[in-house]
Amino acid sequence: MKHSKLPRAAALAALILGLSTLTLSSGCLAAAAGAGAAGVAFVMGDLTANLDASLDRSYRATQQAVEQLEFTKVSESKDALIAKVTVRNAVNQKIVIKLERVGDNLTKVSIRVDTFGDRPLSMTVLDKIKAKL
């Protein structure tokens, strides 16, 4: 009986160690991805970046980018700290663009396409927003 508990305990320890390693390495990978791509990170379907512009200027640039990309606006809202623009493209993908004021001339942008994200489409939207700043 004592012999049968040892493999179970060892398996449990290996599982815990494996999960700990996975958790730690995924955080490092996310940080490395953000640092290696000039402040742009794509984590769990969200593309995030910082814009060197005020929230108001970033919001106007987002509206212009959405118009240039010919997306259909679903909703938009804005206050002094946060703005959100929800659109759909020609194949009915939902794209949510969130802007958060970080400082007077610094805004965090987060772009999410549908449920799981779409990095190339998110990058296209981000590039259009940056071009309008």
Secondary structure, 3 states (H helix, E strand, C coil): CHHHHHHHHHHHHHHHHHHHHHHHHHHHHHHHHHHHCCCCEEECCEEEEEECCCHHHHHHHHHHHHHHCCCEEEEEEECCCEEEEEEECCCCCEEEEEEEEEECCEEEEEEEECCCCCHHHHHHHHHHHHHHC
